[in-house]
Every structure is written in structure tokens, then in C-alpha cells.
Amino acid sequence: MTSIQTLTQRLRANIQKVIVGKDDVIDLALVALLCEGHVLIEDVPGTGKTTLAKAIARSLNCTFRRIQFTPDLLPSDVTGVSYFDQKKQEFEFRPGPIFANVLLADEINRATPRTQSALLEAMQERQSTVDGVTMALPRPFLVLATQNPIELEGTFPLPEAQIDRFLLRIKLGYPSADEEMQILQRFERPHQDQRDPLEALGSVIEMAELGALRHICQAVRVERSVADYIVALCRNSREAAGVLLGVSPRGTMALYRAAQAFAAMRGREFVLPDDVKFLAPYAMTHRIVIDGQSRLRGRRAEDILRDVMERTPVPVDSI
């Protein structure tokens, strides 16, 4: 586990060259990397969503593509298209940006549901089917999607089936006064030849190395009492008052795998209940759908989860 801890510290330090503060957010993104899970970065404009996604991609020596989602984007703009080559007199496939290790889906909720659905198969199955031909995507394959939850005009909310395929949903939030001053100082350019910190960011790890560490994370021990706690949290979310849909079994597995990766990042060979409690809001709230009455009363998925966690006994003999 020491190798994982050392590696993630190196990645964290590299990303912090452009992202000031937000240590928990960076750690959550690294958890997703170790799980080969997808991340939905949700927040208001200007808080660093795209910058974080780009910093993660630049820190990995891998293929990286960015898609700016717009209402007129077509599924073929994502997956690729077959065209007829006049010289060869045959059809050839031109891969779309989805055939990359890291895909930045910027403002994903601005695309139509038809285009959004082009990502469904890729996110879950790590493959893409075009014109009846199924092609495997590069491994690992990570989607870092951003969206603005406030501006709803001209957007298409993500369907529950697609939201469920994101391992974690994270929010950056506004920086503190000191952090905002650090941002100004870090990005000021007193000399014409000084490069933007993001442009100067280099890779610190090979994707093949990341794949090897993923197998180590899967060996992190999860005691039966902790596993029972994870299952209880997810099942209780389905039975909570005011809930239409609770956390799916895919969400249960996501919380389990994320807890393993988080423990490994802390240099431990076992998962603590505190690991689960820390990760639960990021792995569960986007999978909870509340009913109309609760929404009218101002209840949020975060409130539902808080109640669920308060009434779910925490194991005390997990080590």
C-alpha cells in the first residue's frame, strides 16, 4: 500500500500546482482513477471544474480528448463515423474522441439525450458500437464530465441511467479568501514568457502503472461488518421516506470499491467505517431521486442521506 500512497501523493502535488486547496476533491478524483470509475464534476461556472479535469489528464501520460457538448452535437461526433474511401473503394472507420484513455465531457448536460446516450455503453462496458460493429475502448477509460447545476436554460438533465454510471459526483465550491488570493498570485504573468501553470503541467505517472495499482486496491481487506454497513446504507436509502429511487446495486459496488481505494491511499490494508462515511455523500447522493412532495418542501438528496446515515448503526468491531 506504500506504493499507492506515494503515487497518489505525487499526483496530488502535481494537480495542486493549478488547483489551490480542495484537497478532499483531489483525493476523490484520485479514488476514481484507482477504481477506473467516472467522475461528474458539478458546480457553478468559474470554480475550476474544467481546470481540474485537464490537470488530472495532464498528470497522466495517456491519450486525452475533450468534447464541448452543445445542443447540435451528434452521437457520431462522440463515437466516430464510417466513411467510404474513394481510393481504397471500401468503408473505413474514423474513431471519435471517445477512443481515448481520458475523455473530458465539458458541459455534458448541454447535449441532447440522444447524444448523451452515446456515452452509456462506453462508460459501463468500455466499448462502443458503431454501424453494428462493437469496438473495445482503450484501457483504462475514464470520463471526467462537468456540468452547471444552476443554469438550466438550454440544458438536458442527465437521465438516471447515465448518472448511475458515475462512480462519484464532486463539487468544488468557492475558494476561501486566502485561497482566492493564492489563485491570483499563481496565475499572474509579470513576464511575457511565463507559461500558464496548467500549460506547464507535466505527467507524473504512466497509465500502465496506474493499472497495476488498481489490482492492489482490490486486495484491500473489507471486514464483513464494514461490508454489511455499506449494504445497509444503500438499502436504507431505498426505503427512506420521500425517495422514489434509492442507491442501486451498482452504487453499492461503487461505494465498496471507492472505500478500498481510499484506504489504500491512506497506506492501510483495510477499510474503516470512517472511510465509508466520508465517501458516502459523493458515491450515493447523485443516485437518490426524491419525490415531488419532498422536493417542494425543500428536501434534497443530501438531507435524505444524512437521515439514513444517522439511523444506520456504525460497526465498532471492524478491525
C-alpha positions, 0 to 999 in steps of 0.5 A: 500500500506504500506504493499507492500512497506515494503515487497518489501523493505525487499526483496530488502535488502535481494537480495542486500546482493549478488547483489551490486547496480542495484537497478532499476533491483531489483525493476523490478524483484520485479514488476514481482513477484507482477504481477506473470509475467516472467522475461528474464534476458539478458546480457553478461556472468559474470554480475550476471544474474544467481546470481540474479535469485537464490537470488530472489528464495532464498528470497522466501520460495517456491519450486525452480528448475533450468534447464541448457538448452543445445542443447540435452535437451528434452521437457520431461526433462522440463515437466516430463515423464510417466513411467510404474511401474513394481510393481504397473503394471500401468503408473505413472507420474514423474513431471519435474522441471517445477512443481515448484513455481520458475523455473530458465531457465539458458541459455534458448536460448541454447535449441532447439525450440522444447524444448523451446516450452515446456515452452509456455503453462506453462508460459501463462496458468500455466499448462502443458500437458503431454501424453494428460493429462493437469496438473495445475502448482503450484501457483504462477509460475514464470520463471526467464530465462537468456540468452547471447545476444552476443554469438550466436554460438550454440544458438536458438533465442527465437521465438516471441511467447515465448518472448511475454510471458515475462512480462519484459526483464532486463539487468544488465550491468557492475558494476561501479568501486566502485561497482566492488570493493564492489563485491570483498570485499563481496565475499572474504573468509579470513576464511575457514568457511565463507559461500558464501553470496548467500549460506547464503541467507535466505527467507524473505517472504512466497509465500502465502503472496506474493499472497495476495499482488498481489490482492492489486496491482490490486486495484491500481487506473489507471486514464483513461488518464494514461490508454489511454497513455499506449494504445497509446504507444503500438499502436504507436509502431505498426505503427512506421516506420521500425517495422514489429511487434509492442507491442501486446495486451498482452504487453499492459496488461503487461505494465498496470499491471507492472505500478500498481505494481510499484506504489504500491511499491512506497506506492501510490494508483495510477499510474503516467505517470512517472511510465509508462515511466520508465517501458516502455523500459523493458515491450515493447522493447523485443516485437518490431521486426524491419525490415531488412532495419532498422536493417542494418542501425543500428536501434534497438528496443530501438531507435524505442521506444524512437521515439514513446515515444517522439511523444506520448503526456504525460497526465498532468491531471492524478491525 
